């Protein structure tokens, strides 16, 4: 298995990216629900569901939805992003049938049923032109706290560090803060991006940049650094050797109103669904 995934395509996807921005109070609200009602007829027997939340989970959710819809003609799965916090809120309010999160729920967010669909690692990435091959956890913490500002301080060239971080509410940021930052805060002068793709593009465009992204999106365009001497991979994550790792979660009501929610979750955890997971991430159930 490789952690250099194939190029994802969504051109033939039976998926709607219904909203690109929203407030937590509106959480995917009317547009998503009205579209789903129009397509499926509404009510408990509706033949469509909506997934909303983590942009790290979103590409995987899209692939799973594509395969599920192909296997089940007449059913539709709508996928949209927005961040883990928004996804948690959406499923709690009923604005989405499934919330996607790339972090554990906080005590105040408890309530939805949690299903672990995959495991992922957060890779600290730089431009391939950067000669630095690895950093200690302490050095990473210093860079993202804004205390280490030149690559020369960590064995690199005499060049300023341009560090990218995710926005508040991002599951990737939440996991990174919890695992890496400990008692330090992410620096206020860091460059904030609102998606995994935007962070990655920032790294691709700047030889002096550094950021953190889901390991599943790492390819030849960026270089994943060893952390405390351990390179992120399926093997090192599975053996708990690589420490910056996290679960991918689907969140639902304890008793979903739509049977299609359970059908989709069963598919995701089936050998066929976990085979899709295994293409880029670490499955939680046996694959075919």
N, C-alpha and C positions, 0 to 999 in steps of 0.2 A: 504493500500500500504506500502511496506517495502522498506527501503533504504539499505537492505542487499540483493543485487541482486543474482540471480542464477548464477552458473558458466557458463561463456560464452564459446561456442564452435564454431569454424569456419571450422571444418574438412569438412563439406558438403557444405560449402559456395561456391556459384558461384561468387567468388570474387578473384581478383588477387592482391597480394601485390607486385606490379611491381618493386618498388625500395625501398631500405632501407636507402639510403643516396643520397644527391644531393645538388648542389649549387643553390642559388636563380636564377642565370642567366640561369640555365639549367632547372629548375623547372619541374621535372617529364618528361621532354622533349620527346625524340625520342622513348624510349622503350614503354612508355604508349600509345602514339599516334599510333605507328606502330602496336602494339598488338590490339588496338581497331579497327584499319582499317582492319586488317586481319580478325578479328572475325565478324565485322559487314559490311564490304564492303566499309566503308568510305562515305564521302559526307553527305549532309544534312539529308538523310533518314537512316543513320546508326542506327542499333538496339542495340547500346551499348553506355554507357557514363562512364566517369571517375570522381570520387570524390577524392579530395586530400586536405590535410591540418591538422587541429588540431588533435593531438593524443587523446585528451579528447573526442572529438566528434566521433572519428573513430569507437569505438565499437558500438555505437548507429547507426552510418551510416551503418555498416556491417549488423546489425540486420534488419534495414529497407530495405536494398538492398536485403537480403535473402528473406524476405517476399514478396517484390515487384516482384522479379524474379520468385518466386514460383507461383504467381498470374498471371504472364505474360510470359508464356513459349516462348523461342526464343529471349528474350531480356536479356541483360547482364549489370551489374553495377559493375565496378571495383573500389575498395576502397583502398586508401593508406594514410599514415600519412605524417609527415614531419614538422608539426607545423603550427600555424595560419598564420604567416607572409608569409610563403611559399605558403600556400593555396590561400591567397589573390592574391599574385603575379601570381600564376598559372592560375587563372581564368581571370585575367586581360590580360595576354599574350595569352590566348587560349590553354595553355598546359593542362588544365583540364576543363571539362564542368561545374563542380560544385566545388567551394572552400569551405572548412569547417573552421570556426573560432569559438573560444571559448572566444572571446572578441569583443568589439565594434571596428569599423574601425577608424583609426586615420584620421585627415583631409587630409593628403597626400595620403591616400589609397582609398579615395572615388572614386566611378565610377561604381562598380558592383551593381547589384540589390541585396538587402538584404532581406532574408526571415528568420524570427525567427522560429525555429522548436521546441525549448524546452527551459526551464529554468533550471539552475543548481546552486548549491552552491559549494563553495570551502571549504572543511573541513580541519581544522588544526588537524593532526593526530599524535598519538604517539603509541608506543608499548603497548599492553594491560597490561604488567607488570608495567608500569609507574603509580604510585599512583595519579599523578596530574589529576584532573577531568576537570579543566577549566582554562582559562587565560583571562586577559583583552586584549583589542586591543593594549594598550600601551605596555604590556609585550610581546605580539607577535611581535610587531614592534621592540622592543629591541633585542629579540632573533635573528630575521632574519637580523638585522643590524649588528649583531656581538657584541653588547654591553652587553647582558646578556649571560653568557657562562656556568653557573652552575645551575642545577635544584634547588639547595638550595635557590637561589635568588628569585624563584617564588613558594616557598612552597613545593618543592620536595626533593628528597634525595641529599646528597652531592656527586653528580656525574656530570661530564662534559656533556654539551649538544652537540650533533652532529646534526646539522641542515642541512637538504637537501632542495635544491631549484631546479627549472627548468632552462633550458638553455635560453639564450637571444632569443627572437622571439617566445617563447612559449606563447600561449594565456592564459594559466593558470597563468604563471608568470606575464604577462602583467596586467591581472585583479587583481592579488594579490598585485602587486606594486601600482596600482592605488587606490585600495580600502583600503589597510592596511598600506602601507609604507609611504604614504603622502610625506613629504619632505626628508625622509631618503632613503638611497640607500641600497640594499641588500649587505650584507657583502661579501668581496672578498674571505674570507676563508671558506665560506660555501661549502658543497659538491654538485656539479652540476650534475644533471641527465637529460637525454634527452627524457624521457617519463614518463607518469603517473605511469606505471607499475614498472619502475625502482625506483622511489621514494618510492612507496609502499613496494617494496621488501627490500629497505634499512631500513624502519621502522620495518618490520617484523623481520629482522635479528639483530636488536640492541635495547635493552631495554632503552637506553639513547638517541635514535634518535627522531627527530621531523621533520615533513614536511607538505606540503599542496597538496591535491589531489582533484579531482572531487568527490563530494559527492556520485555520482552514483557508484563509485568503492569501497566505504567503506563497509567492511564486518567484520566478527568476528576476522579477522587477525590483524586489527588495531583498535584503539579507537579514535573516533572523540571527540575533546574537546569542551566544551561550551565556547563561546566567549562573554565576558561581561554578563555572566550568561545565555545565550541563546544557547541551543543545536541545531545544524543544523538538519532540517527535512523539509518535504514537507510543513507542516503547518506553521512553523516559517518563511520559505522563502516566501511562498505565502502571508503572512501577513506583509512582510517586517520587521519582527522582527530580523531575522538573517541577518546581514549586508554584509557578504562576499558572494555575489551571482552574477550571470552573465548570459547572454543569450548564447544559442548555435545557430549559424547562418549557413545557406547555402547561398553562394554567386554565382550569375550567371551573364551572360551578360544580358542586359536589354531585348534584343530580341534573345534568344538562337537559334542557328542554327539547333539544333536537337530537334524535337518535344518531344522526349523521356525525355528530361530535364523537361519540363512542366508536363508531365505525372507522372514522379517520384515525383516532388514537390507536385502535387495534392494528390498523394497517402500519402505522409508524413504528410500532413495537414488534411487528411481524418480521420474520427473516428477510422478506423482500424490502420492507421499509428500512430495516437496519443495514441492509446492503447499500442502500443509497446513502445512509449516514456514514458508512465506512469508507466511502469514496474520498471524503475530505476530513472527517472527524472520527472520534472514537465511539463505536457502538456500545450500547448498554445491554443488549440482548444478542444471542447468537445469530450469526448471519448464515445465509445459504452457502 
